[in-house]
Amino acid sequence: MSRYWSAVVHGLTPYVPGEQPKLANLVKLNTNENPYGPSPRVLDAVRAEAADTLRLYPDPGSDRLRAGIAAFHGVNADQVFVGNGSDEVLAHAFMALLKHERPILFPDITYSFYPVYCRLYEIGYQQIPLTESFEIRVDDYRMPNGGVIFPNPNAPTGRLLARSEIERLLANNPDSVVMIDEAYIDFGGESAVGMVECYPQLLVTRTLSKSHALAGLRVGYAIGQPPLIEALNRVKDSFNSYPLDRFAQAGALASIEDHAHFEALCARVAATRSRLVVAMVDMGFEVLPSAANFIFARHPVHQGAKLSAALRERSIIVRHFSKPDRIAPFLRITVGSDAQCDTLLAALKAIVAC
Ligand SMILES: Cc1ncc(COP(=O)(O)O)c(C=O)c1O
């Protein structure tokens, strides 16, 4: 606290990201990073940018990257907005599209950055409870609102909302923006990007942090009809004209263009996820159906906090959320490499046997 702070700062409860420990030899399964490296083409592109041109500002509009993303998704470049990680894209979108008189709606169990943006921008919100089985029920969102946002698959549950349900939600909600945060969609779901053409209120956000194995490069993007993108650009250009540096623009484009590497990464993670789920269910865990690169699991006897601490003693880090109460028994575990998952499974076997 300080008397020099602006009033809004006193009321902030900042987001706490998963730990990034400095210790070596940890099995790090807590922040949903990809266990495999990015495309070799990304590394070449980034190296090529380490040149005298670094004295010049990067392209403020990231035009080549936006054209590459547009080509990948079959949309026009004026339907694409890029930012410094999808967290920044989301932040701009909250400011640009979700600040209205009515509260916005999102699930009670979801990405915990959403309420943080709301407090920062003073946006009212209402949390809609997930069902008993941790699913989004779109009929619960049938009320006047200032906007709707949720991840698909949801985080931290991993559960996917079917395309037909998203379509129903959009049809029920023509008067405010519906934002679908597709941070994890590439690991097992169908993107809603194809619906952007029909629904002017739809904005889809995506990231290269997970399925492109580029969490360290910080690139995210949004796709929507041009009026929504224009709103995002207005906010961006009132904040930072150059959110993506030269390395990020070149590396991200190389990654988007390397379809084979991207598809191989997603398939490998999905295969390991299937194996992990089977092994954990065998051990007595309940694992929610996951379409993401993580699983959400609880044991009937051993509580989440204790399991997380016991894993940590064995140098394995997973994520545990103590709030809200009904997810306290769960662990969110990133799908790592096969070797990491074997280490995890051996540790869990020893822990639950005690
Ligand atoms: C649901 C969800 N959305 C967005 C993000 C942000 O991703 P990034 O800022 O790395 O693009 C995350 C990160 O974990 C996430 O879980």
PDBQT file of the ligand as one rigid body, heavy atoms in Angstrom, charges set to zero:
ROOT
HETATM    1  C1  LIG A 401      -7.869 -20.364 -20.724  1.00  0.00    +0.000 C 
HETATM    2  C2  LIG A 401      -6.635 -19.599 -20.996  1.00  0.00    +0.000 A 
HETATM    3  N1  LIG A 401      -6.711 -18.523 -21.775  1.00  0.00    +0.000 NA
HETATM    4  C3  LIG A 401      -5.625 -17.783 -22.053  1.00  0.00    +0.000 A 
HETATM    5  C4  LIG A 401      -4.389 -18.112 -21.530  1.00  0.00    +0.000 A 
HETATM    6  C5  LIG A 401      -3.228 -17.201 -21.818  1.00  0.00    +0.000 C 
HETATM    7  O1  LIG A 401      -2.316 -17.720 -22.686  1.00  0.00    +0.000 OA
HETATM    8  P1  LIG A 401      -1.147 -16.831 -23.278  1.00  0.00    +0.000 P 
HETATM    9  O2  LIG A 401      -1.184 -15.474 -22.645  1.00  0.00    +0.000 OA
HETATM   10  O3  LIG A 401       0.094 -17.578 -22.966  1.00  0.00    +0.000 OA
HETATM   11  O4  LIG A 401      -1.426 -16.753 -24.742  1.00  0.00    +0.000 OA
HETATM   12  C6  LIG A 401      -4.257 -19.223 -20.715  1.00  0.00    +0.000 A 
HETATM   13  C7  LIG A 401      -2.953 -19.563 -20.144  1.00  0.00    +0.000 C 
HETATM   14  O5  LIG A 401      -2.715 -20.493 -19.462  1.00  0.00    +0.000 OA
HETATM   15  C8  LIG A 401      -5.412 -19.988 -20.434  1.00  0.00    +0.000 A 
HETATM   16  O6  LIG A 401      -5.360 -21.043 -19.627  1.00  0.00    +0.000 OA
ENDROOT
TORSDOF 0
